[in-house]
Amino acid sequence: MILHLIRHGASVANLAHRFNPEDDPLDPDTVRALRAAAFRFEPYDRIYVSPLRRAVQTAEHLGLTGWTLEPRISERGLGVFAGLTAAECRARHAEAFADFSRLEPEPAIPGGESRAAHLERVTAWLADTEASGASRVLAVTHGGVIDFVYRLASGAPLHGGDDIFGGGNLSLSEFEIERGALRVLAFARPLAP
């Protein structure tokens, strides 16, 4: 199976260097650029979209049709960090932010989700998607989801380290899945109009 993952377009929070709240909309300049562009997509057996606002708006403005909302490809639940900058998180939630910054499986963000729980959602979706028999799948999702798929496909450690492999906003990454094994075919190519 070939899996294409698009990271959503730049949102208001992305451009303000804030952790995205769930209802974070796309930046107006991003919306204008998407409306003006003529993106071409290959035929897909299935298209999945995260239900978070920025992903749905990306799918709509890219002109995608026939897609299914898939909550398992939503970004990690950010709890008390949502809407804050890294500096604000350090000032208001120092211990929790230090835990979060280590990219370890536990603990959960207060009011949010752990990396382990997020990874469990993503791997369950990958398994179900492969089992569906589809040969070409597209998903509009988030940097944290793409990070896990990239780590699974590349052999990078699933947790820890200093890097997040999410790609830039409006980039496309391509993977192959065969019998549960993932392989990176292309990573974080900007979508060209």
N, C-alpha and C positions, 0 to 999 in steps of 0.2 A: 504494500500500500504506500502511496506517496501522500505525504502530509505537508501542506503549506500552512504556515502560521504567520498572520499579519499582526504586528503590534499596532494598537489603535493610534489614531492621530493625536497630535499634541493637544493637551487639554489646558484649561485655565490654570489648574494647579501645577501641571508639569512646568509651564513657563514661569511660574512664581516659585519654583523649587520647593513645592509643598507636597506632602504625602496626600495622594488622591482620596477625597471623600467619595463615597459610592455614587453620588449624583453629579459628580464633576463633569461639566460639559466640555465639548471641544472648543478650542480657542476660535474666535470668529474668523481670523485670518486662515486657519486650517480649513474651516468650513468653506470659505470662498475658494480656496485652492482646490479642494476636492470637487466642488461643483463645476469649476472651470476645466478640470482635467478630464481626459477621456481614457480611463484605465481599461485595459483589455485583460480579461481573465479566461483561463482555460476552462473547459467544462469540468465540473466536479460532480461526483456522485452524491456528496453531502456537504453542506456548509453549516458550520456552527458559529454562534456569536455569543460572547459573554453577555449576560443581561445588564452589566453596568453601563451607565448612560454613554460614556465616551466610546465604548465598543459598538453599541447599537448605532450611535450617530455615525461612526466610521463606516459601518456596513451600509447604512442608508445612503450616505453621501458618495460612497463608491459605486452605488447602483446595484449592489448585490440583491438577488431575489431568491426566494425559496429557502431561506435559512431558518435554522432552529435555535432558539435560545438554549444555552447549555450552562447552567450555574457552576458546573465543576471546573470550567475554564475561567472563572472569575479570578480577579487578583486576590491575594491573601487578605483576609480580614485584618485591617490595620487598627481597629479599636481606637484607643486614646491618641494615636498618632495622626489619625485622619485630619487633614486640613492644616497640619503644623509643618514648619520647616524643621530640618535636622537640629538647628540651634535651639528652637523652641522645645523640641522633644528632649534634648539634653537638659535644658533648664527645668522643665516641668516633670519629667519622668526619667531621671538620670539612670537609675538602676535598670529599669525596663528597656531603655534605649541602648544601654551597654550590652544587655543580653541580646537584643535584636541585632545589633551591629556585628556580632560574632557569627551570624548566619548558621547557628546551631539548630538542631531539630526542636528543642524545647528551651525555654518555656514559651507559652503563648503570650502574645501581646495582651496587656490588660484590656478586656472588652473585645479582643480580637482573636486571632488564630495563630497557632504555632506553624513553623515550617513543616513539621512532620504531618500535621493535619492537611496542610495545603498540598504537599506532595502526594498524600494518599488520594485526595480528590483527583489530581491530575493523572496519576497512574491508573486509577479506576476508569477514567474517561478514555485514556489511550487503549486500554485492554478492550473496552466495549466497542470502541471505534474500529479497531482491527477486526474484532469478532463479527462486525456487521457485514463484512464481505465487500465493503466499498474498496475501490481501487485508487480513487483520487478524492482527497478530503481537504477542505479549506476551513480554517478557523480564524476569526477575528478575536484577539485575546489581549493579554497583558505581558509586561516584561517578566514578572515572576513566574508565570506559566512557561514562557519561552525559556527562561533560565533552567527550569527543571528538565524540560524536554532536551535542551542542549546538553546538560550534564549527563542525562541518561544515555544520550546518543554518542557523546564524545569520550565517555569514560572518566570525566572529571569527577572529583568527589561531590556527592550530593549535597553536602553541607560544608560550611566553613569557607575559608579563603577570603580574599579581598575583592573578588570580582563578582558582579552579577552579569550573566550572559543573556540580557533581555533584548539587545538590539535597540536601535533608535526608533522613535515614533515613525509610523508608516513605513516600516521595513518588513520585508518578507524573508522568512527562513524556510528551508525545504529539508524534509527528513524522509527517510524510507523506513518503514516498519515491516519486518518479516519475522513471523513466529515469535513475537514479543521483543525481538532485538531491534534497536534503533540505530540509524546511521545518519550522520549529517551530510547532506548533499550541497547545501549552500546556506550561508548564515548572514542575516541582517542586510540583505540587498535593499537599498532604497527603492520604493515603488516609483517607477518612472511614468509620467503622464504620456 
